[in-house]
């Protein structure tokens, strides 16, 4: 009798779940960067051995032969800095540029199961993205930056184009 009662309780509790109790992929979005050829701005250009490291963090990884990179933004501060080192496997041709992303944050309720996600609004140009050269200065490998959208609320679109 106790086993039947326990089975009945479990069945009732499982059937009372609502659709919003299942957490979907609706989470805090990452910043989408796409890379383009500076000499032909409408053509995507894959990066070669670009090492990406967040300030004060371990490396996010080395990206090779891709033209799109997704970067997480800091949900506790209004800025995030990344170091992008092109040709990172070369001892003589490696070139480091630093990008600082400036934004405001807003926490948005997703559901009871998922909780909140953070969406971002990049500051208006030119302060949304600040490009600096690493020390010692060796020239920029990133030639130009174009912010396509300041709203970062999903990962379905490119937010920033980078030309090199």
N, C-alpha and C positions, 0 to 999 in steps of 0.2 A: 504494500500500500504506500509506504514511504517513497519507494522508487518511482511509482506511478505519479505521485504528487510532485516529486522533484522534476520528473520529465515534463509534466504539465506546466510547471513554473518556467522552466527553461524555454519551452515552446512559446509560451505567451510573451516572455520578455524578448525573444528574438523577433517575433512577428510584430512587436510594437515599435520597431525602429522605423524612422522616417528616412526619406531620401537624403535629407541634408545631414544625416548622421554619418554618411560616408564622405570622407574628405577627398575631393578631386584634386586636380593639378592646379587649382586656383590659389597659388602661393605667391610670395613676394617675388616680383619679376627681376630678372637680371638685365643689365644694360647690354644692348646688342650693338656691336661695332662691326662695320663692313669696310673692307679695304679695297681701294681703287687705284688704278694707274694714273699718276699725276700727268703723264703725257697724253693720255686718252681717258678723260674723267668719267666716261660712261661705261668703261670696261672694268669688271672686277679683276683684282690682282691678288693672287694668293701670297701669303706671307711665307717666308722661309726661315725656319728655326727661330721663331720669336718667343723668347722666354718672358712670361708675365709674372710679376711678383707684386703683391699688395704691400703697401708701407707697413712695416712691422709684422709681416706675415711670411709664411713659407711660400715658395713658388706655387702658382696655380698650375703651372705646367708649361711645356714648350709646344707651341703650335707650329705645325709644318704643313705646307701645301693646303691651307684653308684660307678662305676669304672672309669668314665670319667668326667672331669670338664673342662669347657671352661672359660678362663680368658681374659678379655680385657687388652691390653697393652696401655700405655700412648702414645698418638700420638704427644705430645709436648716435650717429653724428651726421652733420650736414655736409661733410666732404669725405671723399675717398680718393686716395692716391694710388696709382699703379705705375710701376716701372716696366717699360716694354723694351727689351733688348733684341734688336734684329741681328741676324747671323750669330746667334748666341754660341754656336759651337765653334766659331772661328776665333783664334787667338788674336788676329790682327784686324779683322773687319767688323767685329762686334761694335754696335752703336746703340747707346741707351738714351731713350727719351722718357720723361716723366709726365704723365697726364694726371691732373687734379680735376675731379668732377665735383662741382658745387651744386647743391640742390636743397630743396625743402622736403620734409617727410610728412606723410599722413598715414595713420593706422586706420584700416578699413575692416569692419567685421565681415567675415566670410560665412561662417556657420558655427553652430555650437560645437561640432566635432573638430572643425579646422581652426577655430579661433580667429585671430586677426592676421592680416597681411599688411605689409608696408608698401605704399606706392610713392613714387618720387616725382618731383617737378624740377627739372634742370633750371638753373638761373638763366636769365636772358643773356644772349651773346653780348659781349665777348667773355663774360665771367662764368658761363656754364662749364666750359672746359678750358683749363689753363695748361699750356704746354711749356715745359722747361727742359733744358738740356742737363744731362747728368754731369757730375763733377769727376774728373776734369772735363771741361766742355770740348766736345768733338764734332759739333755740328748736328743738325737735326736730320734724322732719316724720315720722320713724319713731316711732310711738306705743308699740308693743309688739313683743316678739320671743318666739317660741315654738320651742324646739328639739324637733323631732319624733323625731330619732334622733341619737345621739352617734357611731354608727359611720358612717364615710364610706368605704365600700369599693366603691361602684358609683354609677352615675348614673341608676339606674332608679327612684329615689324622691326625694321632697322631704326635705331634711334640716332646713330652718329655714323657719318661716312668719314673715313680717314684716307687721305691721298698720300702716296709715297712713290 
